[in-house]
Structures are given as structure tokens and as C-alpha cells.
Amino acid sequence: MANVKNGAFREIIIDQCLQSRRGHSTKHIFDKVNDALENRGEEPVNSLNTIRNDILSIENRWNVVVESIRHGREIRYRYEDPDFSIFNTPLNNAEIEQLTESVSLLRRFEGMPGFEWIDELNARLQSTVNTSSKPIIGFDDNEQLVGMHYFSPIFNAINNHRTISICYKSYKDKVLEDVIHPYYLKQYNQRWFLLGLNDTYMQISIFALDRIQYIQESDVKYIPNESISFEKYFKDIIGVSYIQDVAPETIKISVDKNQLPYTLSKPLHNSQKLIEKLEDGSAIISIKVIPNYELTQLLLSFGEHVTVLSPDSLRQEISQRIEKNLQNYQQVQLN
């Protein structure tokens, strides 16, 4: 199929036309497809060849005969088998439900560069099993996130073992250019990060996709990842900031009675343990992680509901951040 975009949805309309025993001309099918696309708020196709290629694709993929019949001066097209449809399905109800749930989960990637096929698959499923187009699962995604157009080329570079050159702008406005052997894409806090071997320092570097200025393929020979399990890599941290040669520490935290039910039902980390429940309804918990920026931000986000008890270094850092924040508010009041 030459025009891949909306291909599955076009086939829904074309399939309906080809089932008609009176047949339809290429121009009539073209008009019906465009009417349906415009009703969806999408761009119409601009060439009759797109429809011809779609019909040819249906014939080849489903091994079906599309016959031409003459009606006056007009050539019309229809299935030779009057009972054929590309959307005939032998699925039972249980299989349909399972497939619908799977597509609902896949729709988390809907709209992401390189994953347009998910929208096509969803359109095909809706027509095949007559499912509702209304989503029943919501994900906390940031649709306006800058840099998502880099996701597809990075994904392909990882998949195809290709080295890339990255121009990256740090938060201090420092522009860096690095050759990276890309290994892993990680999402945290609605942002996507690339982890790869930095060809200059020969160690893993982390790049937020929204800070990338541009990427391009590099001629540097790709060094495959043969030593890092990223499941284990992220085991001892919160977020994505991994500090080399630092061992995980036990962090003891006091959680008040209002926050405690949420913290117990949604642990701060997979290492979380309940150490002691107190008479006032609060509790002391612990996690074992490598302290990093994301851990500090997470603990600060709970405000007065949590207090770091140890280690002293993290307790002091949190305290200083809170004092600085208080000074900022006091300054606002003075002004």
C-alpha cells in the first residue's frame, strides 16, 4: 500500500463498497473514502491511484478476487465472492474482549512518532468486532512534550544497532555534541530519556528528549550493550539519575497518618518496608536506594506529611531546601 497513513480505515470503507453486488467505480469509492475521512477530521486522499493501490493490496493480502464489471461506460469493482469481507472474524467473545483490552493498552503509544500503526490497528479492530471507539483506560501522558519527534529515530537506532550524533542543550544552556551508542529509552514523570554509551567518556550518559536539539546518524562503529541489564540498573534508584560507584543507602522516613494509607498502597520504591506503626497513626518506613535528585524531589513533593529521619546528609539537604523555599515566600510577603 503506497499511502500507509489511515490505510486500515480506508480499507474499511473500500471493503464495504466491494461487498455491494452493483459494484462501485474507482471515483465513487474515492469520494466515499474522502467523505469518511473528512467526517473524522482527517486529510482526504488526493489521488485515485491511492484507491487503486488499496484495492490491489486487499487482493494480494487476502488472496481474494476483485472483479470488474461494466455498467455503460463505467467500470465498477466488487468482490467475486458475494459473502467475502476482509473483516470476517472467527474470534469468540472471550478472544474479542482480550484483544480489545490489549489494544486499549497499546493506545498509550497512540500519536507517538513511529507508532502510527496502533491507530490503524485500533480502526481495524473497531470495524471487525464492532467495539466502542471510546477509550476506557487513561494514561497520564504529556501530549505537548517537546522532542517527541526524536523518539522514532532513536527507537530505530537502538533496534538496528546504529550509532547517533546528538546535539544537546543542558539546563545551564551549555550546548554539547556527543556520539552515542543508544541502548535504552526510559519514561519517568511524563518525560522520556535516552540512555546510551557516550563515545567520548565510555560510560552511560542520560539525555532528556526535550533537551535534544538535533540528532543524526554517525559513522562510528556501534558498540552493543553486553554488560548492562537496565532492569537491574534502575532497581536501586528513583527516576533516571544513576550515580556511579555509590552504594544504596537505607533511608528512614516518618510518614504522618494522613499520608500513610497512600504510601502503603503506593510504595515510594520496591524496597519499601514498614518499620514501626506509632500510636498517633503515623509510621516509620524505610527504602534502600541511591540518593539522587529525583529522590529529593519526590520527598519534597509530600510537603509536611513526610520527614526524613536518616541519613543526616539527606535530612540536612531536605531541611535546607525547605528553609530556602520558606525564605522565598517570606520575601514575597515583604514585597
Steps between C-alpha positions, in 0.01 A plus 500: 500500500666821383319734739534341845335775703138410581541189286295275728219752525490541120476123467190501722320726252638324193399161639143623544493625140639175357234296680229673296376281214441806282865592538656844525730694271843612617377860507196411710716304748741795505216737593361271771844457659561875505156569646577256781845650560363853512234388749788380721667839461787356300664595173342341189703303247580695184555229242290225344818292491484479880165322471626275219802404711275432798284264293811324367631466855171342612521249213860406578477478878171312521539301178158615383377579152369852438315483171421787266157532343392742229200723560458709185827685455589456867721227647387389843674276753369240744603176671454192284385318815185684620552375857860614535618777731851566626346554842335161534629363832478162673583652842279406793381751760779421748766549230339825391505633857866403543596660171307817583679529836837451331433772244383733779839457664682549171315828448730649761741541208235646270626814326864428581731529199564158349195341658230617257419132437325488839234741380458287188473182708242663723292606199512144362397351835207739537366401161568129542344442840275807522668635813447845643745770392486658845813425705445343842860531622672833560874553529672801650689596185629842400380549142674839472842366596777656291737270313269204441579512128842359598341191657456309174855549359652418841280192533606388153867567576480281811313228315738503203823548699583838346722764659364856511644846545305720743499874552372556853421817694532468877291696748800732543470581127823316428489339156666161476566279200557132564514173311273252676450126475127499592379217724179583684200734511353568845192697601485674836265772623343543153840555336706270278873443544762333283775297664801411293875454500678833458774445242724766660486389863413134441232505766121515506355847442138611540324740263151644545329499160360850559857639529626348173560759226554254218625149429654335197652165415871459568761296316656387830480123538223399738601341832220268611383484859632173640543586867207709628161366601286812515248325723778466757639843409184672624441266792684715756387846390191714470478668160789482254802664668748224575810605695798279421688325782245597767340224703130501593421644844217425739277806520275519808191716464221602737160506331201667669162331536344694211764394248564151632213315323617637163865418569415144601279443195746670263854439631769761437727223373491123465734473801253675733451339843272589789723528807258620768145623537453765768207568731409829331438319169831594341774254411867465425591342167827436323619474142842394375610711204783709363418860599452715191319810375175316431489357852535849648229636274266213587545548876449876471178444306335351811546826691433481873372142481844335496823560692837350418652350815825367352758518357599842635636618163162454329313639800713815491458539125120479530503742795709754308271479199195559719668797674586653161143451386371669817734794440359540152145519636604744773664718235175503300310614809749783561454625146 
